[in-house]
Amino acid sequence: MTAERTVPSPAGAAGTAGAAGTAGTAEITGPGNECGGTTSVSVVPPRGSVRGAAGVPADRWPSVRARSSTWPLLAADVAAALLAAPAVTGSRTPGRPLLVAGLLLTVVCLNARARLYRPPAVPTALDELPAVCGRIVVAWCALAAVVAAYAPDHALPVRALLLGCAVQTALSCAGRAAVHGRRRRDLVRSPGAALVVGPAAAAQRVAAAFLRHPGCGLRPVGVVAGRPAGDGGGLPVLTTGEEVRRALVQNGVRTVLVLGVSSVSDPRPEHEPLLLRGLADSGCALWHVDADTDASAPARARAYGRDGERLAGFACRRLDVTPCRGTWGKRLLDVSVAGALLLLAGPLLLVTAVALRWSDGPGVVFRQERTGRDGLPFTLLKFRTHRPADAHEAATRWSVADEPEMSPFCRFLRRTSLDELPQLWNVLRGDMSLVGPRPERPYFVHRFSHAHPGYAARHRVRTGITGLAQIHGLRGDTSIEDRVRFDNAYIDDWSLWQDVRILLRTAATLVRPTGS
């Protein structure tokens, strides 16, 4: 897939926004409306002028909500440990203050590791009881082992150990029950505003289900979709970023429900990954909602693990659309390895450029627009191995390594991936990473995003020179569906060691039958 210069994508240019017809209504055209034409979109009127739910200013709501949910749970666990430990260990136990501090630190760390200070959407103390009890038992067993090791004469008897676990569990669960009970009452009295992202028809159905169950604490106020539903009923459908921002401010939205269904006939906005990243950055909690109602839904809910919940009867889990964890480590690996390879491969780059100039004429390096992280364009560098007939072909032709018009030397560069070496400069610039989904031209990004669910989600991270799909043979003219699956699996399971493994496997298979 090689071309010589950058041209505008045939997918279409941005549209324009017309004048508002009535208060709260705008005429919208452009990329947000994938049907084309003009759509009348109504934004939900403000609830209490510019204030969000429960009278809290919309721009402050996320931080207030997080503070009111996390710190009381932490305080309940701290109080339970401080009350239970002195009552059991006895005043004559050596190093008693240190033991109490160690117990407290162990319990808090274990609970934080289990995300017990990140309360569920509909909190109940009984749901947390096994996790809280288990971690308290582990902390008390560790405390007993430390006392037995350093002060055998003051080792805790089994009765004291059981009593300590029981007292702290009872106090901690009682405190958590009080916190959760107050939060549930607040949710019922003042449910939080939410947006539903997905195909309009399915999103309207999910929003109606949440509105019928106010106990879940969410009140959908709008739907974000590529185009409105055919009947025009239900909640307002928002199709542009400006509409979404206005709904966030006017309604104090702090939760976004993202549907797990997709349809080619009613596609999602192609800018969804960037939209979700922006919503997360604005303080919104993102929830993936499985809108399917078949028999496999309970199995998927169980597969969600500790982040899985049930909201209004739907299987849900929290979404994390932030970049790969340990971004600084990945960037450090990119800069160090790419810099070293550029220095070591300098003579090879020079010889390749001279040979290419001698065999195929001027224009050794070409620049081409590709789609990178968050759907933003960047200029990719490669050694030229093919000359397109015109600008349209450069942007839209799907080329492979064995095209007959290629010279033998260019075909050799493709087969050995030596034509990719200039992309090390893209890595140093920060346009790309060493490991990640391969970047594609905007024309194909537009096509594949509509034809293959999950393709747009590949742009959550920087694109790469190599990736999990490439080491599994998915290069050149291969299945896009398979690439999507491997690329998203790489992002979901990312670790620094995985990057190292992919780089090592790439180095061991430099000669391939096809190019990218």
Legacy VTK file of the C-alpha trace (Angstrom):
# vtk DataFile Version 3.0
C-alpha trace
ASCII
DATASET POLYDATA
POINTS 516 float
0.000 0.000 0.000
2.284 2.652 -1.265
1.687 6.013 -2.908
3.764 9.046 -3.691
2.030 12.091 -2.283
-0.713 13.242 -0.027
-4.146 14.061 -1.430
-7.460 14.885 0.231
-9.484 11.845 1.194
-12.371 11.065 -1.175
-14.511 10.406 1.914
-15.802 13.971 1.726
-15.078 17.375 3.119
-16.452 18.943 6.227
-19.885 20.431 5.961
-21.345 23.576 7.352
-23.767 24.432 10.072
-26.848 26.371 9.239
-28.733 28.847 11.326
-30.891 27.728 14.194
-34.544 27.430 13.382
-35.887 27.610 16.943
-34.464 27.899 20.415
-32.450 24.786 21.233
-32.504 23.550 17.615
-29.711 23.636 15.028
-29.445 22.635 11.388
-26.408 20.393 11.077
-24.516 19.002 8.103
-21.056 17.559 7.645
-19.058 14.590 8.905
-21.065 14.196 12.071
-24.131 13.348 9.984
-23.178 10.346 7.912
-26.453 10.336 6.008
-25.575 13.593 4.304
-28.095 16.388 3.949
-29.493 18.388 6.834
-30.814 17.151 10.144
-32.686 19.074 12.800
-31.168 18.293 16.172
-32.700 19.421 19.426
-30.607 19.713 22.577
-32.257 18.970 25.922
-33.047 22.253 27.695
-30.982 23.137 30.740
-32.007 21.794 34.079
-31.909 24.684 36.511
-30.308 27.196 34.117
-26.581 26.394 33.863
-26.435 24.074 36.846
-26.159 20.333 36.636
-27.921 17.609 38.525
-28.713 18.277 42.184
-27.824 21.931 41.689
-24.098 21.292 41.347
-22.387 23.381 38.655
-21.809 21.200 35.627
-18.112 22.015 35.312
-17.506 20.993 38.934
-19.756 17.965 39.143
-17.269 15.174 38.278
-14.712 16.202 40.917
-17.398 16.709 43.593
-18.896 13.312 42.823
-15.580 11.497 42.987
-14.645 13.165 46.248
-18.023 12.359 47.875
-17.780 8.669 46.894
-14.165 7.709 47.549
-13.095 9.377 50.764
-15.993 8.155 52.974
-15.215 4.544 52.005
-11.558 5.053 52.835
-12.507 6.682 56.140
-14.762 3.718 57.009
-11.926 1.212 56.451
-9.423 3.326 58.401
-11.790 3.721 61.348
-12.544 -0.010 61.416
-8.834 -0.906 61.495
-8.003 1.674 64.167
-10.831 0.411 66.415
-10.341 -3.328 65.910
-6.568 -3.698 66.152
-5.993 -2.102 69.598
-8.907 -4.044 71.065
-7.333 -7.361 70.123
-3.542 -7.021 70.136
-3.288 -5.839 73.738
-1.295 -2.982 75.191
1.739 -5.118 76.020
2.359 -6.281 72.488
5.793 -5.010 71.351
5.673 -2.369 68.647
1.903 -2.098 68.888
1.661 1.271 67.012
3.760 -0.128 64.161
1.599 -3.252 63.986
-1.584 -1.198 63.845
-0.079 1.015 61.137
1.023 -2.052 59.177
-2.442 -3.596 59.434
-4.053 -0.361 58.314
-1.672 0.071 55.371
-2.120 -3.553 54.269
-5.920 -3.354 54.306
-6.005 -0.039 52.431
-3.531 -1.247 49.790
-5.396 -4.516 49.239
-8.726 -2.720 48.965
-7.295 -0.142 46.586
-5.817 -2.944 44.469
-9.289 -4.527 44.280
-10.791 -1.120 43.355
-12.978 -1.117 46.443
-12.554 2.670 46.641
-13.989 2.981 43.137
-17.634 2.430 44.059
-19.992 0.652 41.676
-22.749 2.492 39.877
-25.394 1.052 42.222
-23.498 0.328 45.453
-24.494 -2.318 48.002
-22.475 -3.447 50.990
-23.467 -7.104 50.547
-21.848 -7.221 47.115
-18.556 -6.090 48.628
-18.722 -8.316 51.716
-16.684 -11.280 50.341
-13.950 -9.006 48.949
-13.724 -6.882 52.123
-13.758 -9.900 54.439
-11.126 -11.783 52.440
-8.677 -8.892 52.476
-9.135 -8.276 56.166
-8.370 -11.948 56.847
-5.199 -11.713 54.737
-4.101 -8.568 56.601
-4.679 -10.152 60.043
-2.834 -13.337 59.047
0.112 -11.186 57.927
-0.028 -9.305 61.233
-0.049 -12.569 63.208
2.910 -13.897 61.212
4.956 -10.742 61.892
4.213 -10.892 65.635
5.059 -14.609 65.787
8.336 -14.044 63.929
9.649 -11.093 65.959
7.952 -11.648 69.345
7.117 -15.369 69.778
6.111 -14.827 73.408
3.355 -12.433 72.321
2.067 -14.444 69.352
-1.624 -13.879 68.723
-3.812 -16.851 69.716
-6.281 -18.207 67.199
-9.167 -16.765 69.212
-7.705 -13.252 69.068
-7.042 -13.624 65.348
-10.636 -14.673 64.638
-11.999 -11.954 66.893
-9.917 -9.291 65.162
-11.109 -10.396 61.715
-14.736 -10.474 62.851
-14.664 -7.084 64.584
-12.910 -5.269 61.745
-15.136 -6.896 59.114
-18.281 -5.897 60.996
-17.113 -2.323 61.516
-15.879 -1.905 57.956
-19.046 -3.330 56.395
-21.244 -1.228 58.680
-19.389 1.927 57.659
-19.505 1.023 53.997
-23.207 0.182 54.235
-23.893 3.655 55.643
-21.900 5.297 52.836
-23.551 3.215 50.124
-27.018 3.680 51.587
-26.676 7.436 51.538
-25.355 7.354 47.986
-28.243 5.160 46.791
-30.741 7.608 48.283
-28.958 10.464 46.526
-29.049 8.582 43.221
-32.789 7.926 43.482
-33.572 11.512 44.498
-31.311 13.043 41.880
-30.261 10.569 39.136
-27.220 11.601 37.185
-27.588 12.796 33.602
-26.156 10.440 30.983
-25.594 10.244 27.233
-25.996 7.052 25.187
-23.514 6.510 22.321
-24.394 4.065 19.563
-26.757 3.429 16.643
-29.789 5.662 17.137
-32.487 2.979 17.239
-30.643 0.746 19.725
-29.549 3.742 21.813
-33.151 4.982 22.101
-34.239 1.534 23.295
-31.497 1.390 25.932
-32.226 4.956 27.077
-35.922 4.111 27.512
-35.000 1.086 29.657
-32.838 3.229 31.939
-35.598 5.820 32.259
-37.982 3.048 33.369
-35.559 2.036 36.135
-34.562 5.184 38.068
-33.057 3.029 40.810
-29.923 2.609 38.686
-29.205 6.296 39.302
-28.917 7.342 35.648
-31.213 9.580 33.587
-30.357 9.533 29.854
-30.809 12.997 28.315
-29.557 12.439 24.775
-28.282 9.991 22.176
-24.998 10.392 20.249
-25.265 8.664 16.883
-24.249 8.974 13.250
-27.822 9.840 12.277
-31.258 10.062 13.903
-33.623 7.114 14.062
-36.188 6.834 11.306
-39.263 7.590 13.447
-37.690 10.676 15.037
-39.080 9.758 18.480
-37.416 9.465 21.838
-34.506 11.519 23.137
-32.672 14.125 21.046
-29.991 12.711 18.740
-26.675 14.593 18.841
-24.497 14.250 15.750
-21.681 16.790 16.200
-19.109 17.593 18.840
-20.675 20.997 19.466
-24.043 19.400 20.210
-22.408 16.984 22.642
-20.495 19.743 24.432
-23.661 21.789 24.813
-25.527 18.805 26.278
-22.674 18.193 28.736
-22.769 21.762 30.020
-26.532 22.207 30.142
-27.338 18.887 31.821
-24.258 18.265 33.966
-23.605 14.930 32.236
-21.111 12.782 34.131
-21.838 9.301 32.684
-21.719 7.987 29.116
-23.234 4.657 28.082
-21.517 3.129 25.028
-23.480 0.404 23.275
-21.796 -2.842 22.350
-23.767 -3.260 19.123
-23.000 -1.980 15.654
-24.751 -1.955 12.307
-23.518 -1.136 8.822
-26.944 0.296 7.980
-26.862 2.621 10.997
-23.159 3.216 11.681
-21.628 4.904 14.683
-19.881 8.239 14.269
-16.522 7.568 12.647
-14.970 9.974 15.176
-16.166 7.836 18.123
-12.703 7.013 19.607
-11.781 10.697 19.689
-15.251 11.547 21.048
-14.978 9.012 23.869
-11.482 10.218 24.750
-12.799 13.780 24.972
-15.728 12.700 27.140
-13.388 10.828 29.476
-11.054 13.830 29.692
-14.029 16.033 30.620
-14.660 13.889 33.700
-17.318 11.508 32.368
-17.369 7.866 33.456
-17.717 5.556 30.434
-19.718 2.333 30.600
-19.883 -0.335 27.915
-23.482 -1.600 27.714
-24.216 -4.963 26.113
-27.529 -4.189 24.402
-27.960 -7.743 23.082
-30.565 -9.807 24.894
-29.571 -13.293 23.773
-28.644 -16.145 26.092
-24.923 -15.390 25.863
-25.293 -12.010 27.618
-24.936 -13.444 31.181
-21.749 -15.224 30.148
-20.361 -11.980 28.768
-21.309 -10.188 31.984
-19.407 -12.758 34.024
-16.468 -12.416 31.653
-16.295 -8.698 32.457
-14.727 -9.649 35.786
-14.437 -7.225 38.659
-15.518 -4.298 36.505
-18.730 -6.034 35.396
-22.099 -4.859 36.715
-25.800 -4.963 35.949
-27.524 -1.656 35.228
-31.241 -1.653 34.359
-30.825 -5.344 33.520
-28.009 -4.804 31.016
-24.542 -6.319 31.348
-22.165 -3.365 31.770
-18.507 -2.757 32.425
-16.364 0.307 32.840
-14.474 1.486 29.780
-10.924 2.785 29.878
-10.149 4.798 26.748
-6.947 6.302 28.072
-3.703 5.461 26.266
-1.753 2.355 27.173
-0.731 2.188 30.784
2.908 3.050 31.285
2.979 5.489 28.369
6.248 6.976 29.581
7.891 3.528 29.471
6.623 2.868 25.963
7.831 6.265 24.775
11.241 5.703 26.377
11.506 2.351 24.570
10.523 3.982 21.281
13.056 6.801 21.523
15.958 4.631 22.680
15.449 1.800 20.177
14.563 4.044 17.221
17.514 6.326 17.903
19.924 3.417 18.174
18.579 1.809 14.987
18.890 5.051 13.039
22.538 5.335 14.067
23.325 1.692 13.312
21.322 1.596 10.078
22.668 4.899 8.784
25.021 3.272 6.229
22.235 0.902 5.101
19.843 3.828 4.640
22.432 5.656 2.525
23.197 2.608 0.357
19.469 1.906 -0.130
18.777 5.527 -1.130
21.655 5.556 -3.634
20.627 2.209 -5.153
16.998 3.296 -5.409
17.995 6.587 -7.061
20.183 4.744 -9.565
17.588 2.062 -10.428
14.334 4.030 -10.357
15.227 7.677 -10.753
14.604 10.682 -8.482
12.135 10.763 -5.619
13.759 8.302 -3.227
11.602 9.124 -0.193
7.909 9.867 -0.449
5.535 11.419 2.057
1.967 10.264 2.471
-0.905 11.207 4.763
-1.899 8.479 7.182
-4.356 8.383 10.074
-2.764 8.143 13.524
-3.754 8.288 17.147
-7.239 9.720 17.851
-7.879 9.805 14.094
-5.453 12.699 13.561
-3.469 12.785 10.303
0.321 12.728 10.085
2.888 12.447 7.292
4.414 8.988 6.970
7.862 8.481 5.417
8.903 5.523 3.269
11.345 4.597 0.564
9.515 4.883 -2.753
8.794 1.501 -4.305
5.914 2.381 -6.641
4.799 5.388 -8.698
1.003 5.906 -8.842
-0.581 7.078 -12.057
-2.294 10.085 -10.477
-3.352 11.638 -7.171
-6.589 9.637 -6.969
-4.722 6.366 -7.335
-2.234 7.479 -4.685
-5.041 7.891 -2.165
-7.335 5.004 -3.061
-5.390 2.151 -4.687
-4.716 -0.928 -2.579
-1.252 -2.089 -3.624
0.734 -5.172 -2.600
4.344 -6.259 -2.811
4.064 -8.351 -6.004
2.690 -5.722 -8.396
4.143 -6.394 -11.872
5.160 -2.761 -12.511
7.604 -2.808 -9.584
11.283 -3.122 -10.351
13.120 -6.117 -8.858
14.949 -3.861 -6.390
11.695 -2.241 -5.178
10.118 -5.662 -4.826
13.112 -6.697 -2.739
12.642 -3.658 -0.478
9.003 -4.562 0.028
9.665 -8.224 0.774
12.392 -7.401 3.321
10.503 -4.400 4.780
13.540 -2.198 4.219
11.207 0.396 2.706
9.843 0.954 6.230
13.162 2.130 7.698
12.496 5.902 7.271
9.545 5.485 9.649
12.067 5.369 12.488
12.123 9.140 12.077
8.336 9.176 12.531
8.866 7.285 15.780
11.421 9.817 17.041
9.053 12.670 16.144
6.244 11.054 18.134
3.970 10.480 15.120
4.250 6.718 15.538
5.444 4.040 17.923
7.657 1.055 17.223
4.770 -1.284 18.083
1.123 -0.579 17.375
-1.595 -0.923 14.739
-0.367 -0.138 11.229
-1.485 3.315 9.972
-3.701 3.519 6.921
-4.737 6.193 4.433
-7.839 8.252 5.311
-9.807 6.801 2.388
-9.388 3.249 3.664
-9.890 4.285 7.299
-13.286 5.677 6.304
-14.207 2.498 4.403
-12.984 0.019 6.990
-14.542 1.919 9.921
-17.970 1.382 8.363
-17.413 -2.173 7.152
-15.578 -3.623 10.176
-16.862 -2.954 13.728
-13.960 -2.069 16.001
-11.686 -0.708 13.279
-11.914 2.875 14.549
-10.982 1.681 18.053
-7.481 0.886 16.735
-6.737 4.608 16.863
-6.801 4.720 20.670
-2.992 4.561 20.634
-0.162 5.607 18.343
0.169 3.565 15.201
3.302 1.466 14.820
5.906 0.121 12.418
5.090 -3.423 13.497
2.426 -4.976 15.663
0.701 -8.092 16.915
-1.165 -8.480 13.622
2.021 -8.218 11.561
3.907 -10.928 13.464
0.916 -13.206 12.820
1.293 -12.754 9.069
-1.402 -10.083 8.607
0.453 -7.804 6.209
-0.317 -6.642 2.699
-3.459 -8.061 1.099
-4.795 -9.960 4.136
-8.007 -10.005 6.175
-8.930 -6.619 7.654
-11.268 -8.327 10.109
-8.379 -10.382 11.476
-6.189 -7.281 11.732
-8.879 -5.470 13.715
-9.129 -8.354 16.154
-5.365 -8.632 16.717
-4.824 -4.857 16.932
-7.543 -4.346 19.546
-6.316 -7.379 21.481
-2.841 -5.796 21.557
-4.248 -2.529 22.935
-6.474 -4.232 25.523
-3.670 -6.513 26.795
-0.811 -4.042 26.436
2.343 -4.383 28.500
5.892 -3.194 27.983
7.079 -6.798 27.824
4.578 -7.478 25.045
6.185 -4.671 23.032
9.611 -6.218 23.592
8.365 -9.662 22.504
6.821 -8.255 19.329
10.044 -6.407 18.487
12.098 -9.568 19.009
9.751 -11.642 16.850
9.818 -8.945 14.188
13.627 -8.949 14.192
13.599 -12.751 13.781
11.310 -12.588 10.739
12.657 -9.648 8.735
12.131 -11.423 5.397
8.437 -11.881 4.639
6.554 -12.950 1.517
4.450 -9.758 1.353
4.815 -6.135 2.343
2.553 -3.691 4.097
LINES 1 517
516 0 1 2 3 4 5 6 7 8 9 10 11 12 13 14 15 16 17 18 19 20 21 22 23 24 25 26 27 28 29 30 31 32 33 34 35 36 37 38 39 40 41 42 43 44 45 46 47 48 49 50 51 52 53 54 55 56 57 58 59 60 61 62 63 64 65 66 67 68 69 70 71 72 73 74 75 76 77 78 79 80 81 82 83 84 85 86 87 88 89 90 91 92 93 94 95 96 97 98 99 100 101 102 103 104 105 106 107 108 109 110 111 112 113 114 115 116 117 118 119 120 121 122 123 124 125 126 127 128 129 130 131 132 133 134 135 136 137 138 139 140 141 142 143 144 145 146 147 148 149 150 151 152 153 154 155 156 157 158 159 160 161 162 163 164 165 166 167 168 169 170 171 172 173 174 175 176 177 178 179 180 181 182 183 184 185 186 187 188 189 190 191 192 193 194 195 196 197 198 199 200 201 202 203 204 205 206 207 208 209 210 211 212 213 214 215 216 217 218 219 220 221 222 223 224 225 226 227 228 229 230 231 232 233 234 235 236 237 238 239 240 241 242 243 244 245 246 247 248 249 250 251 252 253 254 255 256 257 258 259 260 261 262 263 264 265 266 267 268 269 270 271 272 273 274 275 276 277 278 279 280 281 282 283 284 285 286 287 288 289 290 291 292 293 294 295 296 297 298 299 300 301 302 303 304 305 306 307 308 309 310 311 312 313 314 315 316 317 318 319 320 321 322 323 324 325 326 327 328 329 330 331 332 333 334 335 336 337 338 339 340 341 342 343 344 345 346 347 348 349 350 351 352 353 354 355 356 357 358 359 360 361 362 363 364 365 366 367 368 369 370 371 372 373 374 375 376 377 378 379 380 381 382 383 384 385 386 387 388 389 390 391 392 393 394 395 396 397 398 399 400 401 402 403 404 405 406 407 408 409 410 411 412 413 414 415 416 417 418 419 420 421 422 423 424 425 426 427 428 429 430 431 432 433 434 435 436 437 438 439 440 441 442 443 444 445 446 447 448 449 450 451 452 453 454 455 456 457 458 459 460 461 462 463 464 465 466 467 468 469 470 471 472 473 474 475 476 477 478 479 480 481 482 483 484 485 486 487 488 489 490 491 492 493 494 495 496 497 498 499 500 501 502 503 504 505 506 507 508 509 510 511 512 513 514 515
